[in-house]
């Protein structure tokens, strides 16, 4: 299995968006927020713009390349009046290989949408990994969707 490219993720998001059950979800194009595509400021503006278009109680699905993450190191002792964020631990199935992460991301997005919930911390079983059959379902859905547009 080869590594999934950004365009493949975008195509699968288009497939998920074409389904009728997406009123509670909004997608962020990973190429707009990934390192290497723009400056940090442009990426932040892209993400901010997409978040601003989301509605209350809408879940934002923003996949990105985990190898392209940079760490933001803020200055120490900055006075701020902002509230501290409330972090939620997001659960996902255990990934067993090194190049399957794109397929895991696509399947995970599919599971979130299929479940119909915006609370993703409760229904995912973190003890198991996706089977090859489950990953192949994603590949077949994507192939069928793209084949219908050629």
Helices and strands as residue ranges (DSSP letters): H 6-18, E 25-27, G 30-32, H 40-52, E 59-61, G 66-68, H 101-115, H 132-147
